[in-house]
């Protein structure tokens, strides 16, 4: 009984140390994704210079949004159908 208790305590200590180490070394990046050391400036002039607000561009954006929503509706109906089976 005492051996089982100490084994559980040992495992919990190892998990605690691992959690502490991971939380200290976690830089909020997705695992497997390399982090870049370059900084990106996000100024208003940069955004304004790369934004296209013409009617053609806006219509294309609306078409893209509509196609994504249609895909979402299809996915939702497929999920609903699979849940009802």
CORPEFEN-V982923 format. One record per residue. N is the residue number from 0. OMEGA is omega in whole degrees, -180 to 180 (999 if undefined). Layout:
# CORPEFEN-V982923
N,OMEGA
N,OMEGA
This chain:
# CORPEFEN-V982923
0,-179
1,180
2,178
3,179
4,-178
5,176
6,179
7,178
8,180
9,179
10,179
11,177
12,178
13,178
14,179
15,178
16,178
17,178
18,180
19,180
20,-179
21,-178
22,177
23,-176
24,-180
25,180
26,177
27,175
28,180
29,179
30,-179
31,-180
32,-180
33,179
34,-179
35,-179
36,179
37,179
38,-179
39,178
40,-178
41,-179
42,-178
43,-179
44,177
45,-180
46,-178
47,-177
48,-178
49,-178
50,178
51,-178
52,179
53,-180
54,-180
55,-180
56,180
57,177
58,178
59,178
60,178
61,177
62,178
63,179
64,179
65,180
66,176
67,178
68,177
69,176
70,178
71,179
72,178
73,178
74,-180
75,180
76,177
77,179
78,178
79,-179
80,-180
81,179
82,-178
83,-179
84,999
